[in-house]
Amino acid sequence: MTHHSTARPHAHGLVLYARSRALPGTVLALLAVAALTTVGAQVPEVYLDPAQRIRAEALAPVFAACAIGISTYQHSPALDATAVRPWPPRRLAHLTVLTLIAGLALVLATPSASDFIGTWGLLRNLLGGVGVALAAATVIGARLSWAPTLVYLTMLYLSRGDALGRAHALWAWAAQPGAQPWSWIPAATAFLVGTALFVTRGPLPENGRD
């Protein structure tokens, strides 16, 4: 009896957390991105950059990362501050579950992926994009976190991804093939830094803007 009495409030708290962050809507948004990506993949002549053979579905991890960043918005920061349980574990579970869903959806939606970037490249860009979105959410707020994420990653896509050199692979990581090992360093760094900022600090309170 004691086990059930403690488990139920905990489960109820997780449900309230999911609703307060509109997580069901975010999951639907991620699935919608995957569905649109599947449709877009059937049109082979649509490219972001024909010279580099980067197909339009390469934007899928960018849109997914933007959705995850927006999902961190706190509808009631004052109420969240009264919570008894610590927030870091919930935030970590929040971003982990959504990132896994987005990654799996992208892999299933784009089996051939981009001719240039590849499936591993899309997963790398998802991780890096999520990191940028989470960092942006802690600095400028969750509702605007999509803007720097979209602008930054699109600029990287349009850079010369076919240029050689270790330095170029580091700063233009999102335009590199998935097999380029150096391109994973900035992506992983962005993900770890963004995750650390979000888990420890949470998104910037936006009460003054409501």
N, C-alpha and C positions, 0 to 999 in steps of 0.2 A: 504493500500500500504506500509506503514511504517513497519507493522508487517512482511509482506512477505520479505521485503528487508533486515531485520535483521535476519530473520529465515534462509534464504537461505545461507548466508555466514557461519552461525553457522553449518548448516547441511553439507556444503561443507568442513568445518574444521574437522568435525567428520569423514567424508569419507577419507580425507587426513591422519588423524591420524591412522585410521584403516589400510590404505594401507602402511603407513610408518612402522607400527609394524607387517605387514604381518598377521593381525588378521584373514582374511578369510582362509589362509593356516593353522593357528592354530586351527580354528574351525574344518576344515577337518581332521586335525591330531587327535583331540579329538574324532571325530566320528569314525575314523579308529580304535582308541584304543578300543572304545566301541564295534565295529564290531568284532575285533579280540578276545575280551573278551567273546563275545557271542559264537563264535566258540570254544574257549578254554574251555568254561564251559560245552561243550558237551562231553569232555574227562575226566571222573571223576577220573581216576587214576593218573592224573598229579598233583603232590604236590610240593610246595616249601619245606615243612618239613612234611613228612608223620607222624612223631611222634606226631605232633601237629594238624594234619589235616588241615593245611593251604594250600589251593588250589592255583594253579598258577595264577588264575585271581585276586588274592590279589595284584598282581603287577600293575593292571590297574590304581589305583589312583596314584601310583608312576610315571608311564609314563605320566599320565595326568598332574601331577604337574610339571614334567620336561618340558613338552610342554608349559605350562603357563609361567614358568620362562624364557624360551628362547624367548617367544613372547615379552618380555619387552625390547629387544635389540633396541637401538637407531641407526638408520642408518645415521642420521645427527645431532649429538648433537649441533653443532654450529648453525644450522638452527632452531632447537627446542628452543634454547636460545633466539631467536628473536621473539618468539610467544607473542602475546598481552595477550591472555587469560591465566590464571593460570593453571599449569599442574596438581596439586593435584586432582581436580575433575575428570579430564580425566583419570588419572592413577587409581583412585578408581573405576570409571565406567568400565575401561578396565579389571581389575582383578575380579570385581564382576560378570560381564557378562560371562567371560570365566569360572569362578568357578561354576556358576549356570548351564551353559551348560554341563560342565564335570560331575557335580553331577547328573543331570537329566539323562545324557547318561549312567552313571554307574548303576543307579537304574534300568533303563529299560533293560540294557544289562545283568545284573546279578540279576534276580529276586530271585534266591535262595542264591546267594552270596557264601561265604566260609562257610563250615560247622562249622568252629571255630570262625572266625571273625564276620561274619554276615554283612548284608547290612549297618547297622548303623556303624559298624567298618570300612567299606570301605569309607563311607562318612567322618568319623572322620579322617582317614588316608589321604584322599584327602585334607582336610583343613590343617592338620599338614604339609603335603608335600608341599602344595602351600606356606605356611609360610616359610618353609625352603628354597624353591626355590627363593622366593622374597628376603629373607635376603641374600642369596648367590649372587643374581644378583647385589645387592647394594655393596657387598664387593669385589667380584672377576669378576663381569661382567655377563651379561645375557647369553652370548654364552657358558659359562662354568658352569652356574648355575645348569645344570642337574647332574653334577658329584657328588657334595656333597649330593644332594638330593637322587640320586640313591643309593650311597654307604651307607649313614646313615640309610635310611629306610629299605634297604635290611638287614643290620646288625641287626636292631631291629626285623625284621621278623624272623630271625634265632636265636634269643635269646629264652630263655625258657619262652614262653608266658603263660604256664600253672602254673608257679610258683605263690605261694600265697604271699600276703603281699601288703600293700599300697605302700611301697617304690618301689617295683618291678613294680607295675602297673604304676608308674609315669615315671620311666626311660625306661621301655620296652613297652611303651604305644601302639605302632603300632601293637604289637603281641597279644594284649589283645582282648577279646570279646567286641563287640560293647556295650554290656550292662554294662561293667565295668565303673562306674562313674568316678573313679580317673584317668582313662586313657584319659579322655577328657580334663583334666586340662592342661597337657603339649601340647596337640594338639591345643587347643584353644589359649594358650599362644604363641605358634610358629606362628599361623596364625595372631594374632593381632600384634605381634612384626614385623613379615615380612611385613605385610600390612602397618604399620606405617612407617617403613624404606623406603619402595618403594614409598609410596604416597608422603612423605615429601622430599626425596632425589632423587628418581629415580634410575635407574641402573647406575653402574659405567661406565663413558665414556670410550670407547674402541678405540678411534681414533688412538692411538699409535700402535694398533695391526693390523690395516687394511692395 
